[in-house]
Amino acid sequence: SAAIVPADGHLYVQWENGVLALVKADPAAFEEVSYFQIPDSGDNPCWAHPVIVDGMLYVRDGDNMFCYDIRK
């Protein structure tokens, strides 16, 4: 299971295992651009949806919240 947010022709996919992936938004094929493990995601599933505001990606996992600058 995953939470997905679109931006600039890509999809930010937060998998319940704490992996956050950047995927090209292409209906013809799944192309993962990059991914990383959310810090301290632990063994609990991640259910919160990522949010993008003013070029900043907000990701929450359990008691932690992280903010990433995704502007070009």
C-alpha atoms as one frame of an Amber mdcrd trajectory, in Angstrom:
protein
   0.000   0.000   0.000   1.224   3.524  -0.733   0.308   7.212  -0.555   0.900
   9.193  -3.759   1.179  12.906  -4.530   1.781  14.284  -8.066   4.094  17.180
  -8.961   5.858  18.375 -12.121   5.269  15.253 -14.197   6.341  12.923 -11.391
   4.727  11.000  -8.565   6.072  10.988  -5.018   5.184   7.578  -3.618   5.437
   6.882   0.101   5.258   3.125   0.613   3.936   1.839   3.931   7.391   0.345
   4.664   8.878   3.874   4.910  10.413   4.078   1.435   9.786   7.327  -0.447
  10.172   7.035  -4.225  10.160   9.500  -7.107   8.484   7.963 -10.171   7.901
   9.388 -13.646   4.172   9.903 -14.243   3.904   7.800 -17.393   0.848   5.582
 -17.964   2.846   3.390 -20.366   5.568   2.302 -17.938   6.709   2.406 -14.305
  10.058   4.215 -14.131  11.504   4.840 -10.693  13.842   7.852 -10.762  15.114
   7.542  -7.191  14.143   6.439  -3.696  15.278   6.528  -0.067  14.246   5.149
   3.311  12.568   7.747   5.518  14.840   8.238   8.572  13.746   6.416  11.735
  10.736   4.879   9.962  11.109   1.768  12.115   8.848  -1.261  11.933   5.519
   0.586  12.015   3.693   1.166   8.716   3.616   4.690   7.249   0.025   5.736
   6.555   0.244   9.545   6.251   0.132  11.074   2.779   3.032  13.281   1.696
   2.123  16.915   1.013   3.771  19.475  -1.279   3.486  23.199  -0.486   5.526
  25.916  -2.219   8.130  23.436  -3.453   8.556  21.770  -0.087   7.715  18.075
   0.385   6.406  17.228   3.860   6.580  13.600   4.969   5.305  12.227   8.277
   6.064   8.870   9.822   4.888   8.003  13.320   6.172  10.766  15.605   8.518
  12.289  13.019   7.972  14.895  10.326  10.496  15.757   7.638  10.606  18.576
   5.095  12.512  18.329   1.801  13.138  21.151  -0.665  12.122  19.739  -4.080
  12.324  22.990  -6.048  14.463  22.893  -9.163
